[in-house]
């Protein structure tokens, strides 16, 4: 990479950003590959469609959050894994939510078949996020407890076969993302204030 007219090696942050961007690009392409049938066809299911929309927003939030890692000077193996596990989990969740199979006749039935791994991997991604922000220096016990606690409804969703629970969880998650977006909407990249929250 060219800096100040001289060729220099990339920093660890730049390597991790590139790796995260590659994973997220594959995941984002997968998520958006079937928009027409998911949102417009007669076989659509609003709970499933809502999760796909949340996934799109989730990609943007993760990419933006990657910028908060720049102040980290020493990157251990644990820190690298803590950062990369979230986009990897997002890729897995996207692959579950948006099937390659173009013959899906009912997305309600499709969601019923993927609900257990879908919720379980989403819960893992939340717990991994808590581990990641802890490795990056976030130490607020209450904030970490709240973050880890948000995994509980997803774990419950993996075992509770209830359409009412599905509807409540997707609406709650959408509300949480709306609040999150309202708090970071005017934030600047590399703003150290972002590091004050686990989100």
N, C-alpha and C positions, 0 to 999 in steps of 0.2 A: 504494500500500500504506500502511496506517495504522500509524504508529510514534509512540508517546508522545502520542497524541491529534492528531498532525499527519499530513497526507497527504504521503508522500515517494515518490520514484521507486524502482523496484526496482533492486537491485544487479546487476552483471554475473553474479555467482554465481547469483542467483535466476533470471535469464533462462536461463542455461545449464542449471540444474536442471530448469526447466520444459520446455525443449526435449528434454533427455534423457528426462524422464519421459514425454513424448508419444510419442517414438520407441519407448521400451521398452514402453509400454502397447499400441501397435499390434502390436509383435513378440510380446509375451506373449499377447495375445488370439489371434494367429495360431497360436502354439505349442500352446495349450491347446484349440484349436477342434476337434481331431480325436482327442481322447484315447481315446474308446471303441474305434474300429477299430484304433488304433495299439497299444493295450495289451491289448485284450480279444478282438479278432477272431481267427479262425483264420488270417488272412493276415498276422498280426504277425510281425516279425523282431526278435529280441531285441537285436541290435546297433543297429538303427534305433531301437527303443523306448528303449534306454539313452541314445542321443544326445539324444533328445527330452527325457528326464528331466534330463540334464545341462544342456540349454538352459534348462529352467525354473529350475534353480539358478543358472545363469549370469546370468539376468535380475536375480535378487535380489542377487547379488554386485556387478554393475555399478551397480545403484541405490545400494547401500550405499557403494560406492567413490566415487560422485559426491560424497558428503558430505565426503570428504577434500580436495576442491578449495576449500573455503571460505576457508582461510587465504591463497589466492592473491589478491593485490591488483590486479595489472596483467594484463589479459587481452588478449593479442595474437591476431591472426587464426590464427597457428599453434597457439597453445594451445587456442583454441576448436575448431579442426579436430581436434586431437589428442584432445580429450575426446569429441567427437561421433562420430568415425569408428567407435568401438567399438560403440555402440548401433546405428549404421547397419549395420555388418557383422553384428551379431546379428540384425537384422531380415531381412537377406538370407539368412543361414543358416537361420533359422526358416522363411522362405518356401520354401526348397528342401526342408527336412526334412518339412514339413507341407503337402502339396499341397492346392489347392482342389478338385482332381478327386476326387469321391467314389466313383469307380468303380475305385480302385486295388485290384487283386485280389491282389497279392503285394508286400508291403513290402520283401522281399529284392530283388526285381527293381527296385523303385522306388529303393532305396538304391544299387543298382549304376548306375543312370542318372544319379544326382546326385552320386556320390562325388567326381568331379574338382572341380566348382565348390564342393561342400560343404567339402572339405578345404582347397582353395585359399583360399577366403574366410576360413575359420577361421584359417589361417596368416597372412593379411593382418591380421586383427584382432589377433593376438598381436604382430606387428611394430608395428602402429599403437599398441598399448598401451605398448610400450617407448618409442616416439616421444613418446607423450602424457605418460608419467611423467617423461621427460627434460625436456620442455618445462615441466613443473610443478615442476622443481627437483631431481628425484632424480638423483644423480650417481654412485652406486656402480657401478663398472665390472663387478664380478663379478655383481651382481644383474641388471644390464641384459643381460649376456652370457647368463646363465641364462634370462632371460625370452625373449630373442630365439631362443635355442637350442631352446626348446620348440616353436618353429614348424617345426623340421626334420622331426619325425615326420609332421606334417600335410602338408608338401610331399611327403614320401616317399609318403604315403597317396594323394596325388593321381595318382601315376604307377604305384604298385604295385597291380596288380589281384589282390589276395590276400585271401580271406576270413579267413585266419589273422591277417594283419596288421591287418585291421579289428577283429577281436576283441581282439587284444592292445592296440591303440591306445585303444579305448573303455574297456577295463578300467584301463589306465594313467591315462587322463584322469579317470575316476571316482575313482581313488585319490588323484590330485592335488587334486581338488576336496574330497574328504573331509578331507585334511590342511589345505587352505585354510580350510574351514569350522571345523575344530577350533581354528585359530589366531585367527580373528576372531569366534568365537561370542559371547564375552563383551566384545568391544570396544564402546566407546561412539561414537555419532556425533560427528563433529568432533574426535575424539581425535587430537592431533598425533602420537601414537606410531604411528598407522597409516601416516603419511607416511614412516616409516623403511623400509618395504618397498615394492616396486613392485606389490604385489598389494592 
